[in-house]
Amino acid sequence: MKTHFQVLSHEEIELIHAASMSILAEVGIKVSYKTAREHFKQAGAVVDKETLAVKIPEKLVRWAVDQAPKQFAFYGSDPEFELEIGTDQAVPVFAGLGRWIR
């Protein structure tokens, strides 16, 4: 059985993406860990040492996303739990971080 599940339109997704990129680049995120701030700075982010804010340009976000694996295994605390996440999935996967029950 095939189902179609669409929560947001393409236009809504684009608006959320644009707003997210704007927030990351203009407001930034607070990064308490000094080493992480240094890595962000070396990669091209703007770091405010007083507020600990790291402003991440869209170019850096896109680079980081490109580095992510296209598929991976999701493991739970139960050794029997292993769920492959990736590009060959036919249906969306919804999983919590608790125990998985089949």
N, CA, C and O atoms as a MOPAC input file, in Angstrom:
PM7 MOZYME 1SCF
protein

 N      0.84200 1    -1.17700 1     0.00000 1
 C      0.00000 1     0.00000 1     0.00000 1
 C      0.88900 1     1.24300 1     0.00000 1
 O      1.78800 1     1.36900 1     0.83200 1
 N      0.63900 1     2.14200 1    -0.91900 1
 C      1.37600 1     3.39100 1    -0.97100 1
 C      0.54800 1     4.49500 1    -0.33100 1
 O     -0.66200 1     4.59500 1    -0.53400 1
 N      1.23200 1     5.31200 1     0.44200 1
 C      0.56700 1     6.47200 1     1.03600 1
 C      1.39900 1     7.70100 1     0.74100 1
 O      2.60500 1     7.61100 1     0.51200 1
 N      0.75100 1     8.84000 1     0.74800 1
 C      1.44900 1    10.10600 1     0.52200 1
 C      1.24800 1    10.95400 1     1.76800 1
 O      0.11600 1    11.20800 1     2.18100 1
 N      2.33800 1    11.38300 1     2.35400 1
 C      2.28900 1    12.14500 1     3.59700 1
 C      3.01600 1    13.45200 1     3.37600 1
 O      4.23400 1    13.46300 1     3.19600 1
 N      2.28000 1    14.56500 1     3.38700 1
 C      2.89700 1    15.86700 1     3.17600 1
 C      2.40800 1    16.81700 1     4.25400 1
 O      1.23300 1    17.18200 1     4.29100 1
 N      3.31800 1    17.21000 1     5.12600 1
 C      2.97000 1    18.11700 1     6.21900 1
 C      3.06200 1    19.56000 1     5.74600 1
 O      2.19300 1    20.37300 1     6.06000 1
 N      4.10100 1    19.88000 1     4.99600 1
 C      4.34000 1    21.24200 1     4.53800 1
 C      4.46500 1    21.27900 1     3.02100 1
 O      4.90800 1    20.31400 1     2.39900 1
 N      4.07300 1    22.39600 1     2.44000 1
 C      4.25600 1    22.57000 1     1.00300 1
 C      5.72600 1    22.90000 1     0.72700 1
 O      6.48400 1    23.22200 1     1.64200 1
 N      6.10900 1    22.81500 1    -0.53500 1
 C      7.48000 1    23.15500 1    -0.92300 1
 C      7.78500 1    24.60900 1    -0.54700 1
 O      8.87400 1    24.91900 1    -0.06300 1
 N      6.81900 1    25.48800 1    -0.77300 1
 C      7.00900 1    26.90500 1    -0.44600 1
 C      7.20300 1    27.11200 1     1.05400 1
 O      8.03400 1    27.92100 1     1.46700 1
 N      6.44000 1    26.38600 1     1.87000 1
 C      6.58500 1    26.49500 1     3.33200 1
 C      7.95200 1    25.98700 1     3.79000 1
 O      8.56600 1    26.56400 1     4.68800 1
 N      8.41800 1    24.91700 1     3.17500 1
 C      9.74100 1    24.38600 1     3.50600 1
 C     10.81200 1    25.41300 1     3.16600 1
 O     11.73400 1    25.63200 1     3.95200 1
 N     10.69600 1    26.04200 1     2.00100 1
 C     11.66200 1    27.06600 1     1.58600 1
 C     11.65600 1    28.25900 1     2.54100 1
 O     12.71900 1    28.79600 1     2.85400 1
 N     10.48000 1    28.68400 1     3.01100 1
 C     10.39200 1    29.79700 1     3.96200 1
 C     11.07500 1    29.44600 1     5.28300 1
 O     11.79700 1    30.26500 1     5.85100 1
 N     10.84400 1    28.23600 1     5.76500 1
 C     11.47400 1    27.79300 1     7.01300 1
 C     12.99100 1    27.72200 1     6.84200 1
 O     13.74300 1    28.13900 1     7.72300 1
 N     13.42600 1    27.19600 1     5.71200 1
 C     14.86600 1    27.10500 1     5.44700 1
 C     15.49700 1    28.49500 1     5.42400 1
 O     16.52800 1    28.72100 1     6.05800 1
 N     14.88700 1    29.42000 1     4.70200 1
 C     15.43100 1    30.77400 1     4.59400 1
 C     15.48700 1    31.44700 1     5.96700 1
 O     16.47600 1    32.10400 1     6.29400 1
 N     14.44400 1    31.28800 1     6.76200 1
 C     14.42400 1    31.87600 1     8.10600 1
 C     15.50500 1    31.24300 1     8.98300 1
 O     16.16600 1    31.94100 1     9.75200 1
 N     15.68400 1    29.94000 1     8.87200 1
 C     16.71000 1    29.24100 1     9.65800 1
 C     18.10800 1    29.73000 1     9.29500 1
 O     18.93200 1    29.97900 1    10.17500 1
 N     18.37100 1    29.86400 1     8.00500 1
 C     19.68100 1    30.34700 1     7.56000 1
 C     19.91700 1    31.77900 1     8.04000 1
 O     21.03300 1    32.13600 1     8.41800 1
 N     18.87600 1    32.58700 1     8.02500 1
 C     18.98800 1    33.97000 1     8.49400 1
 C     19.30500 1    34.02100 1     9.99300 1
 O     20.16700 1    34.78600 1    10.42600 1
 N     18.61300 1    33.21400 1    10.76300 1
 C     18.84400 1    33.17600 1    12.21600 1
 C     20.26600 1    32.70600 1    12.51800 1
 O     20.95100 1    33.30300 1    13.34900 1
 N     20.71500 1    31.64300 1    11.85200 1
 C     22.07000 1    31.14000 1    12.09600 1
 C     23.12800 1    32.17400 1    11.73000 1
 O     24.13000 1    32.30600 1    12.43300 1
 N     22.91800 1    32.91100 1    10.63400 1
 C     23.91400 1    33.87300 1    10.16000 1
 C     23.87200 1    35.20000 1    10.91900 1
 O     24.91600 1    35.81600 1    11.13100 1
 N     22.68700 1    35.64900 1    11.33000 1
 C     22.55700 1    36.97700 1    11.92300 1
 C     22.47900 1    36.96000 1    13.45000 1
 O     23.01400 1    37.85400 1    14.10600 1
 N     21.82400 1    35.96200 1    14.01300 1
 C     21.68500 1    35.85400 1    15.47300 1
 C     22.72000 1    34.88100 1    16.01900 1
 O     23.41100 1    35.16500 1    16.99700 1
 N     22.81300 1    33.73500 1    15.37000 1
 C     23.76300 1    32.71300 1    15.77800 1
 C     23.21900 1    31.81200 1    16.86600 1
 O     22.04300 1    31.87900 1    17.22400 1
 N     24.08500 1    30.98000 1    17.37900 1
 C     23.75400 1    30.06600 1    18.47100 1
 C     24.80200 1    30.22000 1    19.56100 1
 O     25.95600 1    30.55000 1    19.28700 1
 N     24.39000 1    29.98000 1    20.79600 1
 C     25.34000 1    30.05400 1    21.90600 1
 C     26.10200 1    28.73500 1    21.97600 1
 O     25.51000 1    27.65800 1    22.03300 1
 N     27.42200 1    28.84400 1    21.96800 1
 C     28.28100 1    27.66500 1    22.03800 1
 C     29.19200 1    27.84700 1    23.24700 1
 O     30.12400 1    28.65200 1    23.22000 1
 N     28.91600 1    27.09900 1    24.29500 1
 C     29.67200 1    27.24100 1    25.54100 1
 C     31.05800 1    26.59600 1    25.48200 1
 O     31.97700 1    27.03200 1    26.17500 1
 N     31.20400 1    25.58800 1    24.67900 1
 C     32.45100 1    24.83000 1    24.62200 1
 C     33.47700 1    25.56700 1    23.76400 1
 O     33.28700 1    25.73300 1    22.55900 1
 N     34.55900 1    26.00400 1    24.39500 1
 C     35.57900 1    26.82600 1    23.73800 1
 C     36.16500 1    26.16000 1    22.49300 1
 O     36.31800 1    26.80500 1    21.45500 1
 N     36.48600 1    24.89000 1    22.59600 1
 C     37.07700 1    24.18400 1    21.46100 1
 C     36.12800 1    24.18700 1    20.26100 1
 O     36.56000 1    24.34800 1    19.12000 1
 N     34.85300 1    24.01100 1    20.52500 1
 C     33.87000 1    24.03400 1    19.43600 1
 C     33.82200 1    25.42000 1    18.79800 1
 O     33.75600 1    25.53600 1    17.57400 1
 N     33.85600 1    26.47500 1    19.62200 1
 C     33.87800 1    27.83400 1    19.06700 1
 C     35.09600 1    28.03500 1    18.18000 1
 O     34.99900 1    28.66000 1    17.12400 1
 N     36.23000 1    27.51700 1    18.59600 1
 C     37.45100 1    27.64100 1    17.79600 1
 C     37.31400 1    26.91900 1    16.45300 1
 O     37.75400 1    27.42500 1    15.42100 1
 N     36.70900 1    25.74700 1    16.47600 1
 C     36.48600 1    25.00600 1    15.22600 1
 C     35.54800 1    25.78200 1    14.30400 1
 O     35.78700 1    25.87800 1    13.10000 1
 N     34.48600 1    26.33000 1    14.87500 1
 C     33.56400 1    27.13900 1    14.06900 1
 C     34.29400 1    28.32300 1    13.43800 1
 O     34.11400 1    28.61600 1    12.25600 1
 N     35.11500 1    28.99500 1    14.23300 1
 C     35.83900 1    30.16500 1    13.73100 1
 C     36.77500 1    29.76800 1    12.59100 1
 O     36.83000 1    30.44500 1    11.56400 1
 N     37.50400 1    28.67800 1    12.77200 1
 C     38.42600 1    28.20200 1    11.72700 1
 C     37.67500 1    27.83600 1    10.44100 1
 O     38.22400 1    27.92600 1     9.34300 1
 N     36.42200 1    27.42600 1    10.59400 1
 C     35.62700 1    27.02400 1     9.43000 1
 C     34.95900 1    28.21000 1     8.74500 1
 O     34.40200 1    28.06200 1     7.65800 1
 N     35.00800 1    29.39700 1     9.37500 1
 C     34.44400 1    30.57500 1     8.72800 1
 C     33.29000 1    31.23300 1     9.45200 1
 O     32.70900 1    32.18700 1     8.93700 1
 N     32.94200 1    30.75000 1    10.63300 1
 C     31.87900 1    31.37700 1    11.41700 1
 C     32.43300 1    32.59800 1    12.14900 1
 O     33.64000 1    32.72200 1    12.35500 1
 N     31.53100 1    33.49100 1    12.53700 1
 C     31.89800 1    34.67200 1    13.31500 1
 C     31.61100 1    34.35800 1    14.78000 1
 O     30.49100 1    33.98900 1    15.13200 1
 N     32.62500 1    34.50400 1    15.63500 1
 C     32.50100 1    34.14700 1    17.04400 1
 C     32.61000 1    35.38500 1    17.91500 1
 O     33.54700 1    36.17100 1    17.77800 1
 N     31.63400 1    35.55600 1    18.82500 1
 C     31.66200 1    36.64400 1    19.80300 1
 C     32.10300 1    36.03600 1    21.13300 1
 O     31.35900 1    35.27100 1    21.74700 1
 N     33.31400 1    36.37600 1    21.57800 1
 C     33.87000 1    35.77200 1    22.79000 1
 C     33.11200 1    36.18400 1    24.05000 1
 O     33.09800 1    35.43500 1    25.02700 1
 N     32.48400 1    37.35400 1    24.04800 1
 C     31.75900 1    37.81900 1    25.23100 1
 C     30.42200 1    37.10800 1    25.40500 1
 O     30.09700 1    36.64000 1    26.49600 1
 N     29.65100 1    37.03000 1    24.32300 1
 C     28.32300 1    36.41000 1    24.42000 1
 C     28.35100 1    34.91700 1    24.11600 1
 O     27.36600 1    34.21700 1    24.35300 1
 N     29.47500 1    34.42600 1    23.59400 1
 C     29.65600 1    33.03100 1    23.17000 1
 C     28.78100 1    32.69000 1    21.96000 1
 O     28.56100 1    31.51700 1    21.65700 1
 N     28.28400 1    33.72600 1    21.27100 1
 C     27.46300 1    33.50400 1    20.07800 1
 C     28.35000 1    33.15000 1    18.89200 1
 O     29.41100 1    33.73900 1    18.68500 1
 N     27.89200 1    32.18000 1    18.12900 1
 C     28.57300 1    31.77000 1    16.91700 1
 C     27.59500 1    31.99700 1    15.76900 1
 O     26.52800 1    31.38500 1    15.72300 1
 N     27.96500 1    32.87600 1    14.84800 1
 C     27.13400 1    33.17400 1    13.68700 1
 C     27.65600 1    32.36100 1    12.50700 1
 O     28.81200 1    32.48200 1    12.10200 1
 N     26.77600 1    31.53800 1    11.97600 1
 C     27.17700 1    30.55300 1    10.97300 1
 C     26.60100 1    30.93500 1     9.61100 1
 O     25.38300 1    30.92000 1     9.43300 1
 N     27.45500 1    31.27500 1     8.65100 1
 C     26.95600 1    31.62700 1     7.31900 1
 C     26.38000 1    30.40700 1     6.59300 1
 O     26.76400 1    29.26700 1     6.85700 1
 N     25.45600 1    30.67800 1     5.68000 1
 C     24.79300 1    29.58200 1     4.95600 1
 C     25.79900 1    28.70600 1     4.21700 1
 O     25.61200 1    27.49300 1     4.12900 1
 N     26.84700 1    29.29600 1     3.69400 1
 C     27.87100 1    28.51800 1     2.98000 1
 C     28.46800 1    27.43500 1     3.88500 1
 O     28.70700 1    26.31100 1     3.44100 1
 N     28.70400 1    27.77700 1     5.14200 1
 C     29.25200 1    26.81300 1     6.09600 1
 C     28.22100 1    25.73200 1     6.43700 1
 O     28.57100 1    24.55900 1     6.56700 1
 N     26.96600 1    26.12200 1     6.57900 1
 C     25.90400 1    25.14400 1     6.85200 1
 C     25.82400 1    24.14400 1     5.70200 1
 O     25.77500 1    22.93400 1     5.92000 1
 N     25.81200 1    24.66200 1     4.48600 1
 C     25.72600 1    23.77700 1     3.31900 1
 C     26.94000 1    22.83900 1     3.23600 1
 O     26.79100 1    21.66400 1     2.90200 1
 N     28.13200 1    23.35400 1     3.53900 1
 C     29.32900 1    22.51400 1     3.54500 1
 C     29.17600 1    21.38500 1     4.56600 1
 O     29.48000 1    20.22900 1     4.27100 1
 N     28.69800 1    21.72900 1     5.77700 1
 C     28.55100 1    20.71600 1     6.82800 1
 C     27.53000 1    19.65600 1     6.42900 1
 O     27.74700 1    18.46800 1     6.66600 1
 N     26.43100 1    20.07000 1     5.83300 1
 C     25.41300 1    19.10400 1     5.39000 1
 C     25.99800 1    18.17800 1     4.32700 1
 O     25.71900 1    16.97900 1     4.32700 1
 N     26.80300 1    18.72300 1     3.42600 1
 C     27.43100 1    17.89700 1     2.39300 1
 C     28.37100 1    16.84700 1     2.98700 1
 O     28.59200 1    15.80300 1     2.37300 1
 N     28.92500 1    17.10700 1     4.16600 1
 C     29.84500 1    16.16400 1     4.81500 1
 C     29.11600 1    15.01300 1     5.50000 1
 O     29.71600 1    13.97300 1     5.77200 1
 N     27.83700 1    15.19200 1     5.77700 1
 C     27.06300 1    14.17100 1     6.49300 1
 C     26.87000 1    12.93900 1     5.61900 1
 O     26.71100 1    13.05900 1     4.40400 1
 N     26.88100 1    11.75500 1     6.22800 1
 C     26.65400 1    10.54000 1     5.43900 1
 C     25.24000 1    10.51900 1     4.86900 1
 O     24.31100 1    11.04200 1     5.48500 1
 N     25.07800 1     9.92200 1     3.70700 1
 C     23.76600 1     9.84600 1     3.05700 1
 C     22.88600 1     8.77800 1     3.69100 1
 O     21.66800 1     8.78500 1     3.51500 1
 N     23.49600 1     7.87100 1     4.42100 1
 C     22.72100 1     6.88900 1     5.18400 1
 C     23.52600 1     6.45500 1     6.39800 1
 O     24.75300 1     6.54200 1     6.42000 1
 N     22.80200 1     5.98500 1     7.40500 1
 C     23.44100 1     5.57800 1     8.64800 1
 C     22.52000 1     4.62800 1     9.39400 1
 O     21.33900 1     4.50800 1     9.06800 1
 N     23.06700 1     3.95500 1    10.39600 1
 C     22.27700 1     3.05500 1    11.23700 1
 C     21.91900 1     3.78500 1    12.52800 1
 O     22.75700 1     4.44800 1    13.13800 1
 N     20.67400 1     3.65100 1    12.92300 1
 C     20.16300 1     4.23900 1    14.16100 1
 C     20.03100 1     3.09000 1    15.15500 1
 O     19.30400 1     2.12900 1    14.90300 1
 N     20.73400 1     3.18800 1    16.28400 1
 C     20.73900 1     2.12100 1    17.27500 1
 C     20.04700 1     2.58600 1    18.54300 1
 O     20.13400 1     3.75700 1    18.91400 1
 N     19.35700 1     1.66300 1    19.20800 1
 C     18.71600 1     1.96300 1    20.47500 1
 C     19.47600 1     1.32500 1    21.61800 1
 O     20.49100 1     0.65700 1    21.41800 1
 N     18.96700 1     1.54200 1    22.82200 1
 C     19.61700 1     0.94500 1    23.99200 1
 C     19.47200 1    -0.57300 1    23.99200 1
 O     20.28600 1    -1.27800 1    24.58900 1
 N     18.44800 1    -1.06900 1    23.33100 1
 C     18.24800 1    -2.50300 1    23.16900 1
 C     19.15000 1    -2.97500 1    22.02800 1
 O     19.02500 1    -2.46500 1    20.91400 1
 N     20.05900 1    -3.93600 1    22.26700 1
 C     20.97200 1    -4.39700 1    21.21700 1
 C     20.25700 1    -4.93900 1    19.97800 1
 O     20.85300 1    -4.99900 1    18.90200 1
 N     19.00800 1    -5.32900 1    20.11100 1
 C     18.24300 1    -5.85200 1    18.98000 1
 C     17.76600 1    -4.73100 1    18.05300 1
 O     17.38000 1    -4.99100 1    16.91300 1
 N     17.79100 1    -3.50100 1    18.53400 1
 C     17.27100 1    -2.37800 1    17.75500 1
 C     18.33200 1    -1.81500 1    16.82300 1
 O     19.37000 1    -1.32600 1    17.26900 1
 N     18.06600 1    -1.88700 1    15.53900 1
 C     18.92100 1    -1.26500 1    14.52900 1
 C     18.01100 1    -0.87100 1    13.37600 1
 O     17.28400 1    -1.69600 1    12.82300 1
 N     18.06800 1     0.40200 1    13.03000 1
 C     17.20300 1     0.91500 1    11.98000 1
 C     18.05100 1     1.66900 1    10.97600 1
 O     18.73300 1     2.63200 1    11.33000 1
 N     18.01200 1     1.24000 1     9.73800 1
 C     18.78300 1     1.90400 1     8.68400 1
 C     18.01500 1     3.13500 1     8.21200 1
 O     16.83800 1     3.05400 1     7.86100 1
 N     18.69700 1     4.26600 1     8.21000 1
 C     18.12800 1     5.52100 1     7.73000 1
 C     18.91500 1     5.91600 1     6.50100 1
 O     20.14600 1     5.91000 1     6.52500 1
 N     18.22000 1     6.26300 1     5.41600 1
 C     18.97800 1     6.65500 1     4.24600 1
 C     18.15900 1     6.90700 1     3.01000 1
 O     16.93600 1     7.03900 1     3.05000 1
 N     18.87500 1     6.96900 1     1.91100 1
 C     18.28000 1     7.39200 1     0.65100 1
 C     17.39600 1     6.33900 1    -0.00500 1
 O     16.58600 1     6.67900 1    -0.86800 1
 N     17.52400 1     5.09000 1     0.37300 1
 C     16.73600 1     4.02700 1    -0.26600 1
 C     15.43000 1     3.73100 1     0.45100 1
 O     14.76000 1     2.74900 1     0.13000 1
 N     15.05500 1     4.56300 1     1.41500 1
 C     13.83700 1     4.31000 1     2.16700 1
 C     12.60300 1     4.56500 1     1.31600 1
 O     12.50700 1     5.58200 1     0.62900 1
 N     11.66200 1     3.63100 1     1.37100 1
 C     10.41700 1     3.77800 1     0.62100 1
 C      9.37200 1     4.55600 1     1.41100 1
 O      8.48200 1     5.17900 1     0.83300 1
 N      9.48700 1     4.51600 1     2.73900 1
 C      8.49600 1     5.19300 1     3.58600 1
 C      9.21100 1     5.98500 1     4.67900 1
 O     10.33700 1     5.65200 1     5.04900 1
 N      8.56800 1     7.02500 1     5.19600 1
 C      9.17300 1     7.77200 1     6.30900 1
 C      9.29700 1     6.88700 1     7.55000 1
 O      8.52100 1     5.95100 1     7.73400 1
 N     10.26800 1     7.19000 1     8.38600 1
 C     10.47700 1     6.43700 1     9.61600 1
 C     10.25600 1     7.35900 1    10.79700 1
 O     10.81900 1     8.45300 1    10.84900 1
 N      9.44100 1     6.92800 1    11.74300 1
 C      9.21100 1     7.66200 1    12.96900 1
 C      9.71300 1     6.79600 1    14.11600 1
 O      9.20500 1     5.69500 1    14.33000 1
 N     10.69400 1     7.27800 1    14.84800 1
 C     11.24600 1     6.48800 1    15.94600 1
 C     11.63500 1     7.41800 1    17.08500 1
 O     12.19400 1     8.49200 1    16.85700 1
 N     11.34400 1     7.01200 1    18.28500 1
 C     11.76100 1     7.76200 1    19.45600 1
 C     13.09200 1     7.24400 1    19.94500 1
 O     13.68500 1     6.34800 1    19.34400 1
 N     13.54800 1     7.80400 1    21.02300 1
 C     14.82800 1     7.35800 1    21.57300 1
 C     14.64000 1     6.31500 1    22.66400 1
 O     15.61200 1     5.88700 1    23.28700 1
 N     13.43000 1     5.91300 1    22.89400 1
 C     13.16800 1     4.89400 1    23.88900 1
 C     13.20000 1     3.51500 1    23.27200 1
 O     13.80300 1     3.30900 1    22.21800 1
 N     12.55700 1     2.58300 1    23.92100 1
 C     12.53300 1     1.20100 1    23.44200 1
 C     11.63300 1     1.07800 1    22.23100 1
 O     10.53700 1     1.63600 1    22.20100 1
 N     12.09900 1     0.34500 1    21.23400 1
 C     11.34200 1     0.15500 1    20.00000 1
 C     10.53100 1    -1.12900 1    20.11100 1
 O     11.06700 1    -2.18500 1    20.44900 1
 N      9.25400 1    -1.03400 1    19.82800 1
 C      8.38000 1    -2.21100 1    19.89500 1
 C      7.84700 1    -2.48600 1    18.50500 1
 O      7.25800 1    -1.61100 1    17.87000 1
 N      8.05300 1    -3.69200 1    18.03900 1
 C      7.57200 1    -4.05600 1    16.67900 1
 C      6.13900 1    -4.51300 1    16.73900 1
 O      5.55700 1    -4.85900 1    15.71000 1

